[in-house]
Amino acid sequence: MPIIVNLDVMMAKRKMSLNELSEKVDLTLANLSILKTGKAKAVRFSTLEAICKALNCQPGDILEFVE
């Protein structure tokens, strides 16, 4: 898959656990885990917005295109 999800990298930079992020963005651990491992087929803009707000980052910090 050419879209790489760097959620784990941003979480590590912000020293935030999956549990803490889950509470801040109001998503289940299972859904965040799927996104974090790159197994998600899609992501809602509202979810991406909430994650960016919680991690104080830009969408490009989380999503990366690699050919």
PDB file of N, CA, C, O and CB in Angstrom:
ATOM      1  N   MET A   1       0.844  -1.175   0.000  1.00  0.00           N
ATOM      2  CA  MET A   1       0.000   0.000   0.000  1.00  0.00           C
ATOM      3  C   MET A   1       0.895   1.246   0.000  1.00  0.00           C
ATOM      4  O   MET A   1       1.771   1.369   0.856  1.00  0.00           O
ATOM      5  CB  MET A   1      -0.963  -0.006   1.225  1.00  0.00           C
ATOM      6  N   PRO A   2       0.690   2.157  -0.934  1.00  0.00           N
ATOM      7  CA  PRO A   2       1.571   3.315  -1.042  1.00  0.00           C
ATOM      8  C   PRO A   2       1.321   4.412   0.001  1.00  0.00           C
ATOM      9  O   PRO A   2       2.119   5.345   0.094  1.00  0.00           O
ATOM     10  CB  PRO A   2       1.435   3.901  -2.399  1.00  0.00           C
ATOM     11  N   ILE A   3       0.252   4.331   0.780  1.00  0.00           N
ATOM     12  CA  ILE A   3       0.005   5.301   1.836  1.00  0.00           C
ATOM     13  C   ILE A   3       0.505   4.708   3.153  1.00  0.00           C
ATOM     14  O   ILE A   3       0.027   3.666   3.599  1.00  0.00           O
ATOM     15  CB  ILE A   3      -1.516   5.675   1.921  1.00  0.00           C
ATOM     16  N   ILE A   4       1.459   5.376   3.757  1.00  0.00           N
ATOM     17  CA  ILE A   4       2.041   4.937   5.018  1.00  0.00           C
ATOM     18  C   ILE A   4       1.438   5.770   6.146  1.00  0.00           C
ATOM     19  O   ILE A   4       1.360   6.994   6.047  1.00  0.00           O
ATOM     20  CB  ILE A   4       3.598   5.063   4.997  1.00  0.00           C
ATOM     21  N   VAL A   5       1.017   5.107   7.210  1.00  0.00           N
ATOM     22  CA  VAL A   5       0.457   5.791   8.377  1.00  0.00           C
ATOM     23  C   VAL A   5       1.535   5.886   9.445  1.00  0.00           C
ATOM     24  O   VAL A   5       2.013   4.872   9.954  1.00  0.00           O
ATOM     25  CB  VAL A   5      -0.805   5.046   8.924  1.00  0.00           C
ATOM     26  N   ASN A   6       1.911   7.109   9.777  1.00  0.00           N
ATOM     27  CA  ASN A   6       2.960   7.355  10.765  1.00  0.00           C
ATOM     28  C   ASN A   6       2.384   7.783  12.113  1.00  0.00           C
ATOM     29  O   ASN A   6       2.988   8.584  12.827  1.00  0.00           O
ATOM     30  CB  ASN A   6       3.919   8.419  10.253  1.00  0.00           C
ATOM     31  N   LEU A   7       1.228   7.251  12.451  1.00  0.00           N
ATOM     32  CA  LEU A   7       0.582   7.616  13.709  1.00  0.00           C
ATOM     33  C   LEU A   7       1.449   7.236  14.905  1.00  0.00           C
ATOM     34  O   LEU A   7       1.558   8.002  15.863  1.00  0.00           O
ATOM     35  CB  LEU A   7      -0.786   6.943  13.818  1.00  0.00           C
ATOM     36  N   ASP A   8       2.058   6.070  14.853  1.00  0.00           N
ATOM     37  CA  ASP A   8       2.902   5.634  15.967  1.00  0.00           C
ATOM     38  C   ASP A   8       4.105   6.556  16.168  1.00  0.00           C
ATOM     39  O   ASP A   8       4.533   6.785  17.299  1.00  0.00           O
ATOM     40  CB  ASP A   8       3.381   4.205  15.732  1.00  0.00           C
ATOM     41  N   VAL A   9       4.646   7.080  15.074  1.00  0.00           N
ATOM     42  CA  VAL A   9       5.781   8.000  15.152  1.00  0.00           C
ATOM     43  C   VAL A   9       5.357   9.294  15.845  1.00  0.00           C
ATOM     44  O   VAL A   9       6.058   9.789  16.728  1.00  0.00           O
ATOM     45  CB  VAL A   9       6.342   8.301  13.739  1.00  0.00           C
ATOM     46  N   MET A  10       4.204   9.840  15.441  1.00  0.00           N
ATOM     47  CA  MET A  10       3.726  11.092  16.044  1.00  0.00           C
ATOM     48  C   MET A  10       3.360  10.889  17.511  1.00  0.00           C
ATOM     49  O   MET A  10       3.594  11.767  18.341  1.00  0.00           O
ATOM     50  CB  MET A  10       2.512  11.632  15.269  1.00  0.00           C
ATOM     51  N   MET A  11       2.787   9.736  17.824  1.00  0.00           N
ATOM     52  CA  MET A  11       2.450   9.446  19.217  1.00  0.00           C
ATOM     53  C   MET A  11       3.718   9.372  20.065  1.00  0.00           C
ATOM     54  O   MET A  11       3.742   9.864  21.193  1.00  0.00           O
ATOM     55  CB  MET A  11       1.657   8.126  19.321  1.00  0.00           C
ATOM     56  N   ALA A  12       4.758   8.766  19.531  1.00  0.00           N
ATOM     57  CA  ALA A  12       6.029   8.658  20.254  1.00  0.00           C
ATOM     58  C   ALA A  12       6.654  10.038  20.453  1.00  0.00           C
ATOM     59  O   ALA A  12       7.179  10.332  21.527  1.00  0.00           O
ATOM     60  CB  ALA A  12       7.006   7.735  19.497  1.00  0.00           C
ATOM     61  N   LYS A  13       6.599  10.886  19.421  1.00  0.00           N
ATOM     62  CA  LYS A  13       7.154  12.238  19.535  1.00  0.00           C
ATOM     63  C   LYS A  13       6.426  13.047  20.601  1.00  0.00           C
ATOM     64  O   LYS A  13       7.033  13.872  21.284  1.00  0.00           O
ATOM     65  CB  LYS A  13       7.078  12.961  18.189  1.00  0.00           C
ATOM     66  N   ARG A  14       5.130  12.811  20.739  1.00  0.00           N
ATOM     67  CA  ARG A  14       4.320  13.544  21.720  1.00  0.00           C
ATOM     68  C   ARG A  14       4.240  12.809  23.064  1.00  0.00           C
ATOM     69  O   ARG A  14       3.602  13.278  24.007  1.00  0.00           O
ATOM     70  CB  ARG A  14       2.908  13.768  21.170  1.00  0.00           C
ATOM     71  N   LYS A  15       4.904  11.642  23.131  1.00  0.00           N
ATOM     72  CA  LYS A  15       4.891  10.808  24.345  1.00  0.00           C
ATOM     73  C   LYS A  15       3.463  10.530  24.809  1.00  0.00           C
ATOM     74  O   LYS A  15       3.126  10.684  25.983  1.00  0.00           O
ATOM     75  CB  LYS A  15       5.684  11.493  25.475  1.00  0.00           C
ATOM     76  N   MET A  16       2.632  10.112  23.845  1.00  0.00           N
ATOM     77  CA  MET A  16       1.228   9.827  24.124  1.00  0.00           C
ATOM     78  C   MET A  16       0.943   8.352  23.858  1.00  0.00           C
ATOM     79  O   MET A  16       1.353   7.804  22.836  1.00  0.00           O
ATOM     80  CB  MET A  16       0.301  10.727  23.266  1.00  0.00           C
ATOM     81  N   SER A  17       0.243   7.725  24.781  1.00  0.00           N
ATOM     82  CA  SER A  17      -0.106   6.309  24.622  1.00  0.00           C
ATOM     83  C   SER A  17      -1.363   6.176  23.773  1.00  0.00           C
ATOM     84  O   SER A  17      -2.092   7.144  23.558  1.00  0.00           O
ATOM     85  CB  SER A  17      -0.312   5.631  26.000  1.00  0.00           C
ATOM     86  N   LEU A  18      -1.600   4.962  23.298  1.00  0.00           N
ATOM     87  CA  LEU A  18      -2.799   4.686  22.511  1.00  0.00           C
ATOM     88  C   LEU A  18      -4.051   4.913  23.362  1.00  0.00           C
ATOM     89  O   LEU A  18      -5.061   5.412  22.866  1.00  0.00           O
ATOM     90  CB  LEU A  18      -2.770   3.239  21.965  1.00  0.00           C
ATOM     91  N   ASN A  19      -3.978   4.545  24.637  1.00  0.00           N
ATOM     92  CA  ASN A  19      -5.113   4.764  25.538  1.00  0.00           C
ATOM     93  C   ASN A  19      -5.428   6.247  25.689  1.00  0.00           C
ATOM     94  O   ASN A  19      -6.589   6.651  25.632  1.00  0.00           O
ATOM     95  CB  ASN A  19      -4.828   4.150  26.908  1.00  0.00           C
ATOM     96  N   GLU A  20      -4.401   7.046  25.880  1.00  0.00           N
ATOM     97  CA  GLU A  20      -4.586   8.486  26.052  1.00  0.00           C
ATOM     98  C   GLU A  20      -5.162   9.120  24.786  1.00  0.00           C
ATOM     99  O   GLU A  20      -6.079   9.938  24.863  1.00  0.00           O
ATOM    100  CB  GLU A  20      -3.254   9.156  26.418  1.00  0.00           C
ATOM    101  N   LEU A  21      -4.627   8.747  23.626  1.00  0.00           N
ATOM    102  CA  LEU A  21      -5.130   9.278  22.361  1.00  0.00           C
ATOM    103  C   LEU A  21      -6.573   8.849  22.137  1.00  0.00           C
ATOM    104  O   LEU A  21      -7.394   9.634  21.663  1.00  0.00           O
ATOM    105  CB  LEU A  21      -4.249   8.814  21.190  1.00  0.00           C
ATOM    106  N   SER A  22      -6.879   7.607  22.476  1.00  0.00           N
ATOM    107  CA  SER A  22      -8.238   7.086  22.340  1.00  0.00           C
ATOM    108  C   SER A  22      -9.234   7.930  23.125  1.00  0.00           C
ATOM    109  O   SER A  22     -10.319   8.239  22.632  1.00  0.00           O
ATOM    110  CB  SER A  22      -8.299   5.632  22.809  1.00  0.00           C
ATOM    111  N   GLU A  23      -8.865   8.297  24.337  1.00  0.00           N
ATOM    112  CA  GLU A  23      -9.742   9.124  25.171  1.00  0.00           C
ATOM    113  C   GLU A  23      -9.894  10.530  24.599  1.00  0.00           C
ATOM    114  O   GLU A  23     -10.990  11.090  24.609  1.00  0.00           O
ATOM    115  CB  GLU A  23      -9.199   9.199  26.599  1.00  0.00           C
ATOM    116  N   LYS A  24      -8.801  11.101  24.101  1.00  0.00           N
ATOM    117  CA  LYS A  24      -8.838  12.474  23.579  1.00  0.00           C
ATOM    118  C   LYS A  24      -9.649  12.595  22.300  1.00  0.00           C
ATOM    119  O   LYS A  24     -10.322  13.605  22.095  1.00  0.00           O
ATOM    120  CB  LYS A  24      -7.434  12.970  23.329  1.00  0.00           C
ATOM    121  N   VAL A  25      -9.599  11.582  21.430  1.00  0.00           N
ATOM    122  CA  VAL A  25     -10.303  11.669  20.147  1.00  0.00           C
ATOM    123  C   VAL A  25     -11.623  10.910  20.146  1.00  0.00           C
ATOM    124  O   VAL A  25     -12.340  10.900  19.145  1.00  0.00           O
ATOM    125  CB  VAL A  25      -9.422  11.143  19.041  1.00  0.00           C
ATOM    126  N   ASP A  26     -11.941  10.274  21.273  1.00  0.00           N
ATOM    127  CA  ASP A  26     -13.196   9.539  21.427  1.00  0.00           C
ATOM    128  C   ASP A  26     -13.377   8.451  20.373  1.00  0.00           C
ATOM    129  O   ASP A  26     -14.425   8.344  19.737  1.00  0.00           O
ATOM    130  CB  ASP A  26     -14.360  10.497  21.366  1.00  0.00           C
ATOM    131  N   LEU A  27     -12.322   7.643  20.205  1.00  0.00           N
ATOM    132  CA  LEU A  27     -12.360   6.476  19.330  1.00  0.00           C
ATOM    133  C   LEU A  27     -11.979   5.253  20.152  1.00  0.00           C
ATOM    134  O   LEU A  27     -11.265   5.356  21.150  1.00  0.00           O
ATOM    135  CB  LEU A  27     -11.404   6.650  18.101  1.00  0.00           C
ATOM    136  N   THR A  28     -12.467   4.097  19.718  1.00  0.00           N
ATOM    137  CA  THR A  28     -12.128   2.876  20.437  1.00  0.00           C
ATOM    138  C   THR A  28     -10.655   2.525  20.208  1.00  0.00           C
ATOM    139  O   THR A  28     -10.055   2.913  19.206  1.00  0.00           O
ATOM    140  CB  THR A  28     -13.041   1.710  19.991  1.00  0.00           C
ATOM    141  N   LEU A  29     -10.100   1.793  21.147  1.00  0.00           N
ATOM    142  CA  LEU A  29      -8.723   1.325  20.998  1.00  0.00           C
ATOM    143  C   LEU A  29      -8.564   0.471  19.746  1.00  0.00           C
ATOM    144  O   LEU A  29      -7.548   0.547  19.054  1.00  0.00           O
ATOM    145  CB  LEU A  29      -8.294   0.530  22.232  1.00  0.00           C
ATOM    146  N   ALA A  30      -9.575  -0.340  19.464  1.00  0.00           N
ATOM    147  CA  ALA A  30      -9.519  -1.221  18.292  1.00  0.00           C
ATOM    148  C   ALA A  30      -9.409  -0.409  16.998  1.00  0.00           C
ATOM    149  O   ALA A  30      -8.593  -0.727  16.134  1.00  0.00           O
ATOM    150  CB  ALA A  30     -10.764  -2.128  18.243  1.00  0.00           C
ATOM    151  N   ASN A  31     -10.226   0.632  16.866  1.00  0.00           N
ATOM    152  CA  ASN A  31     -10.192   1.450  15.652  1.00  0.00           C
ATOM    153  C   ASN A  31      -8.879   2.205  15.519  1.00  0.00           C
ATOM    154  O   ASN A  31      -8.326   2.298  14.423  1.00  0.00           O
ATOM    155  CB  ASN A  31     -11.352   2.432  15.645  1.00  0.00           C
ATOM    156  N   LEU A  32      -8.376   2.741  16.616  1.00  0.00           N
ATOM    157  CA  LEU A  32      -7.082   3.436  16.572  1.00  0.00           C
ATOM    158  C   LEU A  32      -5.953   2.466  16.255  1.00  0.00           C
ATOM    159  O   LEU A  32      -5.019   2.810  15.530  1.00  0.00           O
ATOM    160  CB  LEU A  32      -6.804   4.145  17.906  1.00  0.00           C
ATOM    161  N   SER A  33      -6.037   1.271  16.792  1.00  0.00           N
ATOM    162  CA  SER A  33      -5.011   0.263  16.537  1.00  0.00           C
ATOM    163  C   SER A  33      -4.970  -0.116  15.057  1.00  0.00           C
ATOM    164  O   SER A  33      -3.891  -0.280  14.486  1.00  0.00           O
ATOM    165  CB  SER A  33      -5.264  -0.982  17.396  1.00  0.00           C
ATOM    166  N   ILE A  34      -6.127  -0.254  14.446  1.00  0.00           N
ATOM    167  CA  ILE A  34      -6.205  -0.575  13.015  1.00  0.00           C
ATOM    168  C   ILE A  34      -5.552   0.533  12.197  1.00  0.00           C
ATOM    169  O   ILE A  34      -4.816   0.265  11.248  1.00  0.00           O
ATOM    170  CB  ILE A  34      -7.679  -0.774  12.573  1.00  0.00           C
ATOM    171  N   LEU A  35      -5.827   1.776  12.573  1.00  0.00           N
ATOM    172  CA  LEU A  35      -5.230   2.908  11.877  1.00  0.00           C
ATOM    173  C   LEU A  35      -3.719   2.952  12.116  1.00  0.00           C
ATOM    174  O   LEU A  35      -2.946   3.174  11.184  1.00  0.00           O
ATOM    175  CB  LEU A  35      -5.883   4.222  12.334  1.00  0.00           C
ATOM    176  N   LYS A  36      -3.311   2.742  13.345  1.00  0.00           N
ATOM    177  CA  LYS A  36      -1.888   2.802  13.720  1.00  0.00           C
ATOM    178  C   LYS A  36      -1.058   1.749  12.990  1.00  0.00           C
ATOM    179  O   LYS A  36       0.077   2.018  12.597  1.00  0.00           O
ATOM    180  CB  LYS A  36      -1.733   2.619  15.229  1.00  0.00           C
ATOM    181  N   THR A  37      -1.610   0.571  12.810  1.00  0.00           N
ATOM    182  CA  THR A  37      -0.864  -0.512  12.157  1.00  0.00           C
ATOM    183  C   THR A  37      -0.918  -0.435  10.639  1.00  0.00           C
ATOM    184  O   THR A  37      -0.295  -1.250   9.958  1.00  0.00           O
ATOM    185  CB  THR A  37      -1.398  -1.850  12.609  1.00  0.00           C
ATOM    186  N   GLY A  38      -1.657   0.535  10.096  1.00  0.00           N
ATOM    187  CA  GLY A  38      -1.731   0.695   8.643  1.00  0.00           C
ATOM    188  C   GLY A  38      -2.710  -0.247   7.973  1.00  0.00           C
ATOM    189  O   GLY A  38      -2.683  -0.389   6.751  1.00  0.00           O
ATOM    190  N   LYS A  39      -3.573  -0.894   8.740  1.00  0.00           N
ATOM    191  CA  LYS A  39      -4.529  -1.841   8.168  1.00  0.00           C
ATOM    192  C   LYS A  39      -5.849  -1.192   7.762  1.00  0.00           C
ATOM    193  O   LYS A  39      -6.714  -1.850   7.184  1.00  0.00           O
ATOM    194  CB  LYS A  39      -4.800  -2.943   9.154  1.00  0.00           C
ATOM    195  N   ALA A  40      -6.002   0.091   8.062  1.00  0.00           N
ATOM    196  CA  ALA A  40      -7.247   0.800   7.726  1.00  0.00           C
ATOM    197  C   ALA A  40      -7.342   1.010   6.225  1.00  0.00           C
ATOM    198  O   ALA A  40      -6.340   1.297   5.569  1.00  0.00           O
ATOM    199  CB  ALA A  40      -7.324   2.159   8.460  1.00  0.00           C
ATOM    200  N   LYS A  41      -8.528   0.870   5.686  1.00  0.00           N
ATOM    201  CA  LYS A  41      -8.773   1.096   4.266  1.00  0.00           C
ATOM    202  C   LYS A  41      -9.178   2.539   3.991  1.00  0.00           C
ATOM    203  O   LYS A  41      -9.071   3.015   2.861  1.00  0.00           O
ATOM    204  CB  LYS A  41      -9.851   0.147   3.759  1.00  0.00           C
ATOM    205  N   ALA A  42      -9.644   3.233   5.027  1.00  0.00           N
ATOM    206  CA  ALA A  42     -10.088   4.617   4.889  1.00  0.00           C
ATOM    207  C   ALA A  42     -10.021   5.293   6.247  1.00  0.00           C
ATOM    208  O   ALA A  42      -9.960   4.637   7.287  1.00  0.00           O
ATOM    209  CB  ALA A  42     -11.526   4.691   4.305  1.00  0.00           C
ATOM    210  N   VAL A  43     -10.035   6.623   6.213  1.00  0.00           N
ATOM    211  CA  VAL A  43     -10.085   7.392   7.456  1.00  0.00           C
ATOM    212  C   VAL A  43     -10.974   8.608   7.201  1.00  0.00           C
ATOM    213  O   VAL A  43     -10.832   9.286   6.183  1.00  0.00           O
ATOM    214  CB  VAL A  43      -8.638   7.823   7.938  1.00  0.00           C
ATOM    215  N   ARG A  44     -11.871   8.874   8.113  1.00  0.00           N
ATOM    216  CA  ARG A  44     -12.750  10.031   7.985  1.00  0.00           C
ATOM    217  C   ARG A  44     -11.970  11.299   8.270  1.00  0.00           C
ATOM    218  O   ARG A  44     -11.055  11.310   9.094  1.00  0.00           O
ATOM    219  CB  ARG A  44     -13.958   9.914   8.934  1.00  0.00           C
ATOM    220  N   PHE A  45     -12.340  12.363   7.583  1.00  0.00           N
ATOM    221  CA  PHE A  45     -11.695  13.648   7.836  1.00  0.00           C
ATOM    222  C   PHE A  45     -11.923  14.097   9.272  1.00  0.00           C
ATOM    223  O   PHE A  45     -11.039  14.705   9.874  1.00  0.00           O
ATOM    224  CB  PHE A  45     -12.215  14.708   6.863  1.00  0.00           C
ATOM    225  N   SER A  46     -13.084  13.809   9.825  1.00  0.00           N
ATOM    226  CA  SER A  46     -13.360  14.200  11.214  1.00  0.00           C
ATOM    227  C   SER A  46     -12.428  13.456  12.179  1.00  0.00           C
ATOM    228  O   SER A  46     -11.993  14.020  13.183  1.00  0.00           O
ATOM    229  CB  SER A  46     -14.843  13.915  11.573  1.00  0.00           C
ATOM    230  N   THR A  47     -12.128  12.204  11.875  1.00  0.00           N
ATOM    231  CA  THR A  47     -11.195  11.429  12.694  1.00  0.00           C
ATOM    232  C   THR A  47      -9.785  11.988  12.553  1.00  0.00           C
ATOM    233  O   THR A  47      -9.077  12.166  13.545  1.00  0.00           O
ATOM    234  CB  THR A  47     -11.225   9.936  12.294  1.00  0.00           C
ATOM    235  N   LEU A  48      -9.384  12.263  11.321  1.00  0.00           N
ATOM    236  CA  LEU A  48      -8.058  12.825  11.064  1.00  0.00           C
ATOM    237  C   LEU A  48      -7.905  14.183  11.756  1.00  0.00           C
ATOM    238  O   LEU A  48      -6.856  14.485  12.325  1.00  0.00           O
ATOM    239  CB  LEU A  48      -7.816  12.967   9.545  1.00  0.00           C
ATOM    240  N   GLU A  49      -8.958  14.993  11.702  1.00  0.00           N
ATOM    241  CA  GLU A  49      -8.946  16.300  12.363  1.00  0.00           C
ATOM    242  C   GLU A  49      -8.775  16.152  13.878  1.00  0.00           C
ATOM    243  O   GLU A  49      -7.985  16.869  14.492  1.00  0.00           O
ATOM    244  CB  GLU A  49     -10.243  17.067  12.052  1.00  0.00           C
ATOM    245  N   ALA A  50      -9.514  15.227  14.468  1.00  0.00           N
ATOM    246  CA  ALA A  50      -9.430  15.008  15.919  1.00  0.00           C
ATOM    247  C   ALA A  50      -8.040  14.527  16.328  1.00  0.00           C
ATOM    248  O   ALA A  50      -7.511  14.957  17.353  1.00  0.00           O
ATOM    249  CB  ALA A  50     -10.488  13.990  16.369  1.00  0.00           C
ATOM    250  N   ILE A  51      -7.454  13.644  15.538  1.00  0.00           N
ATOM    251  CA  ILE A  51      -6.115  13.139  15.826  1.00  0.00           C
ATOM    252  C   ILE A  51      -5.090  14.265  15.711  1.00  0.00           C
ATOM    253  O   ILE A  51      -4.203  14.392  16.555  1.00  0.00           O
ATOM    254  CB  ILE A  51      -5.753  11.982  14.871  1.00  0.00           C
ATOM    255  N   CYS A  52      -5.216  15.082  14.666  1.00  0.00           N
ATOM    256  CA  CYS A  52      -4.290  16.199  14.480  1.00  0.00           C
ATOM    257  C   CYS A  52      -4.396  17.208  15.621  1.00  0.00           C
ATOM    258  O   CYS A  52      -3.385  17.747  16.070  1.00  0.00           O
ATOM    259  CB  CYS A  52      -4.559  16.892  13.144  1.00  0.00           C
ATOM    260  N   LYS A  53      -5.608  17.462  16.088  1.00  0.00           N
ATOM    261  CA  LYS A  53      -5.787  18.376  17.220  1.00  0.00           C
ATOM    262  C   LYS A  53      -5.145  17.798  18.480  1.00  0.00           C
ATOM    263  O   LYS A  53      -4.456  18.512  19.208  1.00  0.00           O
ATOM    264  CB  LYS A  53      -7.287  18.653  17.463  1.00  0.00           C
ATOM    265  N   ALA A  54      -5.366  16.522  18.737  1.00  0.00           N
ATOM    266  CA  ALA A  54      -4.841  15.878  19.940  1.00  0.00           C
ATOM    267  C   ALA A  54      -3.318  15.803  19.922  1.00  0.00           C
ATOM    268  O   ALA A  54      -2.676  15.936  20.964  1.00  0.00           O
ATOM    269  CB  ALA A  54      -5.425  14.479  20.084  1.00  0.00           C
ATOM    270  N   LEU A  55      -2.742  15.592  18.746  1.00  0.00           N
ATOM    271  CA  LEU A  55      -1.294  15.456  18.634  1.00  0.00           C
ATOM    272  C   LEU A  55      -0.602  16.757  18.228  1.00  0.00           C
ATOM    273  O   LEU A  55       0.624  16.810  18.128  1.00  0.00           O
ATOM    274  CB  LEU A  55      -0.963  14.379  17.637  1.00  0.00           C
ATOM    275  N   ASN A  56      -1.398  17.807  17.995  1.00  0.00           N
ATOM    276  CA  ASN A  56      -0.867  19.101  17.574  1.00  0.00           C
ATOM    277  C   ASN A  56       0.049  18.939  16.365  1.00  0.00           C
ATOM    278  O   ASN A  56       1.223  19.308  16.402  1.00  0.00           O
ATOM    279  CB  ASN A  56      -0.109  19.775  18.731  1.00  0.00           C
ATOM    280  N   CYS A  57      -0.516  18.374  15.284  1.00  0.00           N
ATOM    281  CA  CYS A  57       0.260  18.128  14.073  1.00  0.00           C
ATOM    282  C   CYS A  57      -0.609  18.359  12.839  1.00  0.00           C
ATOM    283  O   CYS A  57      -1.780  18.718  12.956  1.00  0.00           O
ATOM    284  CB  CYS A  57       0.831  16.693  14.073  1.00  0.00           C
ATOM    285  N   GLN A  58      -0.041  18.155  11.683  1.00  0.00           N
ATOM    286  CA  GLN A  58      -0.724  18.291  10.405  1.00  0.00           C
ATOM    287  C   GLN A  58      -1.014  16.901   9.834  1.00  0.00           C
ATOM    288  O   GLN A  58      -0.331  15.940  10.187  1.00  0.00           O
ATOM    289  CB  GLN A  58       0.125  19.131   9.413  1.00  0.00           C
ATOM    290  N   PRO A  59      -2.026  16.778   8.946  1.00  0.00           N
ATOM    291  CA  PRO A  59      -2.312  15.475   8.336  1.00  0.00           C
ATOM    292  C   PRO A  59      -1.092  14.847   7.649  1.00  0.00           C
ATOM    293  O   PRO A  59      -0.925  13.628   7.660  1.00  0.00           O
ATOM    294  CB  PRO A  59      -3.433  15.623   7.329  1.00  0.00           C
ATOM    295  N   GLY A  60      -0.253  15.683   7.059  1.00  0.00           N
ATOM    296  CA  GLY A  60       0.964  15.192   6.393  1.00  0.00           C
ATOM    297  C   GLY A  60       1.977  14.600   7.350  1.00  0.00           C
ATOM    298  O   GLY A  60       2.867  13.858   6.935  1.00  0.00           O
ATOM    299  N   ASP A  61       1.850  14.922   8.629  1.00  0.00           N
ATOM    300  CA  ASP A  61       2.734  14.319   9.623  1.00  0.00           C
ATOM    301  C   ASP A  61       2.319  12.879   9.915  1.00  0.00           C
ATOM    302  O   ASP A  61       3.127  12.073  10.378  1.00  0.00           O
ATOM    303  CB  ASP A  61       2.727  15.146  10.918  1.00  0.00           C
ATOM    304  N   ILE A  62       1.056  12.564   9.640  1.00  0.00           N
ATOM    305  CA  ILE A  62       0.514  11.242   9.940  1.00  0.00           C
ATOM    306  C   ILE A  62       0.456  10.353   8.701  1.00  0.00           C
ATOM    307  O   ILE A  62       0.744   9.158   8.769  1.00  0.00           O
ATOM    308  CB  ILE A  62      -0.872  11.372  10.545  1.00  0.00           C
ATOM    309  N   LEU A  63       0.082  10.950   7.567  1.00  0.00           N
ATOM    310  CA  LEU A  63      -0.062  10.198   6.325  1.00  0.00           C
ATOM    311  C   LEU A  63       1.058  10.555   5.362  1.00  0.00           C
ATOM    312  O   LEU A  63       1.407  11.725   5.201  1.00  0.00           O
ATOM    313  CB  LEU A  63      -1.429  10.468   5.680  1.00  0.00           C
ATOM    314  N   GLU A  64       1.620   9.525   4.718  1.00  0.00           N
ATOM    315  CA  GLU A  64       2.734   9.717   3.789  1.00  0.00           C
ATOM    316  C   GLU A  64       2.513   8.850   2.549  1.00  0.00           C
ATOM    317  O   GLU A  64       2.141   7.682   2.663  1.00  0.00           O
ATOM    318  CB  GLU A  64       4.094   9.370   4.468  1.00  0.00           C
ATOM    319  N   PHE A  65       2.740   9.420   1.374  1.00  0.00           N
ATOM    320  CA  PHE A  65       2.621   8.669   0.117  1.00  0.00           C
ATOM    321  C   PHE A  65       4.002   8.208  -0.318  1.00  0.00           C
ATOM    322  O   PHE A  65       4.927   9.009  -0.450  1.00  0.00           O
ATOM    323  CB  PHE A  65       1.953   9.533  -0.999  1.00  0.00           C
ATOM    324  N   VAL A  66       4.127   6.899  -0.540  1.00  0.00           N
ATOM    325  CA  VAL A  66       5.384   6.321  -1.004  1.00  0.00           C
ATOM    326  C   VAL A  66       5.083   5.408  -2.183  1.00  0.00           C
ATOM    327  O   VAL A  66       4.252   4.506  -2.084  1.00  0.00           O
ATOM    328  CB  VAL A  66       6.110   5.542   0.138  1.00  0.00           C
ATOM    329  N   GLU A  67       5.765   5.649  -3.300  1.00  0.00           N
ATOM    330  CA  GLU A  67       5.529   4.795  -4.466  1.00  0.00           C
ATOM    331  C   GLU A  67       6.279   3.486  -4.355  1.00  0.00           C
ATOM    332  O   GLU A  67       6.192   2.647  -5.252  1.00  0.00           O
ATOM    333  CB  GLU A  67       5.932   5.512  -5.741  1.00  0.00           C
TER     334      GLU A  67
END
